[in-house]
Amino acid sequence: MDALREEMQSRWNTDGVHYDEIPAHGIQDKQEGLPWTALFSSVPQRETTVLDMGTGTGFVALLAAAQGLAVTGLDWSETMLSQARKKAADRGLKVQWVQGLTETMPFQDNTFSLLCARHVLWTLAEPVRAFREWRRVLQPGGKVYADYAPRAEGQDMGHHYSEETERKLPLNQGASPEEVMALFREAGFNDVSWVSQEQESGHGAPVHPKRVFMFTCIK
Ligand SMILES: C[S@@+](CC[C@H](N)C(=O)[O-])C[C@H]1O[C@@H](n2cnc3c(N)ncnc32)[C@H](O)[C@@H]1O
């Protein structure tokens, strides 16, 4: 792994122990889960295989498992995954947890029918490389669901990683939805759409509610 990714991964392996306590992450907020539960309850249970990309403490993966779907949660941070594992055990839910990098995943081509990425796009060091890999592991006709909240005006850099590192992350600079869509297209997704939503956020009083874009890409 390169130095940039090492710094990023180590941040999740340290501060990640407090992830669920931070209101902006929405983990304790029932409203946050509703759109995901609606999605998971609308797909055919037997044929659906979900990959929760950058699963973290398992927020989305556990919602999918609660709907009876076959779910894999991938993350590079053992600190985040260990919390996800504990929550799954506490709730009696089955998820396959995999430690790995989103850019080089240990899955065969055409494995999943649904790939979810909540609160992940902003942190990708090479979005197009990651999106190509996401497309590779999706079955033909499979879908990506990914949210994206552009950096709000007045929101400081250096909140998650060092300021220097944050400046290197292409989608951490407040990209427009059209720019994000262009990156998905560059990675081979021809069918890309997005909807815009306003969400409450606990991230520093002056910047909310914040605008969130929900992307759907079909392979
Ligand atoms: C903001 S958290 C989102 C966690 C979860 N999806 C949620 O909705 O709460 C971003 C997650 O992506 C993971 N991550 C970031 N870059 C990654 C990479 N290149 N490969 C694998 N995981 C990565 C981090 O470890 C972290 O758990």
The ligand as an SDF file (V2000), in Angstrom:
LIG
                    3D

 27 29  0  0  0  0  0  0  0  0999 V2000
  -17.2140    7.3170    6.2680 C   0  0  0  0  0  0  0  0  0  0  0  0
  -16.9330    5.6030    6.4960 S   0  0  0  0  0  0  0  0  0  0  0  0
  -18.4960    4.9480    5.9290 C   0  0  0  0  0  0  0  0  0  0  0  0
  -18.8220    3.6390    6.6310 C   0  0  0  0  0  0  0  0  0  0  0  0
  -20.1830    3.0610    6.2850 C   0  0  0  0  0  0  0  0  0  0  0  0
  -20.3390    2.8510    4.8480 N   0  0  0  0  0  0  0  0  0  0  0  0
  -21.3180    3.9140    6.8130 C   0  0  0  0  0  0  0  0  0  0  0  0
  -22.2050    4.2550    6.0360 O   0  0  0  0  0  0  0  0  0  0  0  0
  -21.3270    4.2270    8.0100 O   0  0  0  0  0  0  0  0  0  0  0  0
  -15.8380    5.1630    5.1460 C   0  0  0  0  0  0  0  0  0  0  0  0
  -15.3450    3.7300    5.2370 C   0  0  0  0  0  0  0  0  0  0  0  0
  -14.6300    3.4110    4.0470 O   0  0  0  0  0  0  0  0  0  0  0  0
  -13.4910    2.6380    4.3900 C   0  0  0  0  0  0  0  0  0  0  0  0
  -12.5290    2.8240    3.2950 N   0  0  0  0  0  0  0  0  0  0  0  0
  -12.0160    3.9910    2.8660 C   0  0  0  0  0  0  0  0  0  0  0  0
  -11.1960    3.7940    1.8370 N   0  0  0  0  0  0  0  0  0  0  0  0
  -11.1640    2.4590    1.6180 C   0  0  0  0  0  0  0  0  0  0  0  0
  -10.4770    1.6440    0.6760 C   0  0  0  0  0  0  0  0  0  0  0  0
   -9.6570    2.1750   -0.2290 N   0  0  0  0  0  0  0  0  0  0  0  0
  -10.6910    0.3120    0.7260 N   0  0  0  0  0  0  0  0  0  0  0  0
  -11.5350   -0.2170    1.6490 C   0  0  0  0  0  0  0  0  0  0  0  0
  -12.1900    0.4980    2.5690 N   0  0  0  0  0  0  0  0  0  0  0  0
  -12.0220    1.8330    2.5430 C   0  0  0  0  0  0  0  0  0  0  0  0
  -13.0540    3.2000    5.7350 C   0  0  0  0  0  0  0  0  0  0  0  0
  -12.2650    2.2950    6.4680 O   0  0  0  0  0  0  0  0  0  0  0  0
  -14.3990    3.4960    6.4010 C   0  0  0  0  0  0  0  0  0  0  0  0
  -14.8410    2.4270    7.1760 O   0  0  0  0  0  0  0  0  0  0  0  0
  1  2  1  0
  2  3  1  0
  2 10  1  0
  3  4  1  0
  4  5  1  0
  5  6  1  0
  5  7  1  0
  7  8  2  0
  7  9  1  0
 10 11  1  0
 11 12  1  0
 11 26  1  0
 12 13  1  0
 13 14  1  0
 13 24  1  0
 14 15  1  0
 14 23  1  0
 15 16  2  0
 16 17  1  0
 17 18  1  0
 17 23  2  0
 18 19  1  0
 18 20  2  0
 20 21  1  0
 21 22  2  0
 22 23  1  0
 24 25  1  0
 24 26  1  0
 26 27  1  0
M  CHG  2   2   1   9  -1
M  END
$$$$
